[in-house]
Amino acid sequence: MSSSRQELPCLAFHRRGHSTALYTVPEEENLVVALNAGLLLARDPNTMATFLWRPEDGDQIHLPPLEGLDDGVLMHSHCVLSDEPSAPGCVVLLVEGCDDTSMWYCHPGDDAWVKHEYDVGTITLPCEYQGSKHLKIPICPIAACRGKFYFNSGPEDLGVLEFCPDPVFTSIAIDNSYESEDDEEDEEYSGGPNPGASVFLVESGDELYRVKLLYATLSHDEIDEGFVQKMDFSARRWRDVGDLCGRTFLLSSFYFGASCYGGGGESGLRQDCVYFVNTYRKEMQIFNVKEDTNEVHRLDEAPPADKAFWLLPSTSP
């Protein structure tokens, strides 16, 4: 990956065995992208040199060489920072894809990455998968908020990962004494088998949000509607929200989620909206949380890709 300056905002598309392509969405579509604080984890496949790359100005924050991880696995992994890279104790966390239970971590200035095999439980499948009915639970989705990492937002609890300095896994028991809007929607679904949903965790303004996208089909290739909730840590419950405080949430496959300021300007993003890119259908869906609307935009000129993620200026909240 080149360290030259990249005009933002843009979408990054990756296809296994191909280079990552940067794609600028046509201006009239008003569609845009994001990553953690505007930083992208990059690695030179020839030298294994690894760094955090700031696309808007080409600056690099050097990290230890990330060795022992296949390029294909790296591209389907999720990188999250506990804080700004310059903050004392900042942890750079790399969680392998949703089919694995391995993670890597380091601090800017370290000499090497540490690989950690975690075990946060197993689930029993109705039929065998890769020769077993028992599947270890990956920490996916995951987001950083207030110096900690939060993951796997289920109906009963929310996973927590802290570094003290070694990784320590705990959980927060969720108070389900009230029924949220999306719970009611799940109960009222009457169109045959429930197509299910995808859940994303997003940090915004030092708060933790949960976005649930409900599928319209069993093939999971079309989204019907979305709901957004904010974690009330004092009450240990998710509370429905009617807006995003003027911000914009950007989501893509493999549980990527980020937040940035909306309201037009150079970004062209709309306030209080959730953007989701579907690489297989080459579509962008925009959910307006405040107005409760849903629209679809085609991305016909985008290259074929297995994965897409967003690149935004580093001024994202």
Salt bridges, closest charged atoms under 4 A:
GLU7 OE1 - ARG5 NH1 3.11
GLU29 OE1 - HIS297 ND1 2.53
ASP71 OD1 - ARG43 NH2 2.48
ASP110 OD2 - HIS107 ND1 3.03
GLU117 OE2 - LYS115 NZ 3.62
GLU162 OE1 - LYS148 NZ 3.83
ASP175 OD2 - ARG237 NH2 3.07
ASP182 OD2 - LYS212 NZ 2.94
ASP186 OD2 - LYS212 NZ 3.52
GLU207 OE1 - ARG146 NH2 3.00
ASP221 OD2 - ARG281 NH1 3.72
ASP232 OD2 - ARG239 NE 2.75
GLU283 OE1 - ARG281 NE 3.06
GLU283 OE2 - ARG298 NH1 3.46
GLU295 OE1 - ARG270 NH1 3.04
GLU295 OE2 - HIS297 NE2 2.69
ASP300 OD1 - ARG298 NH2 2.84
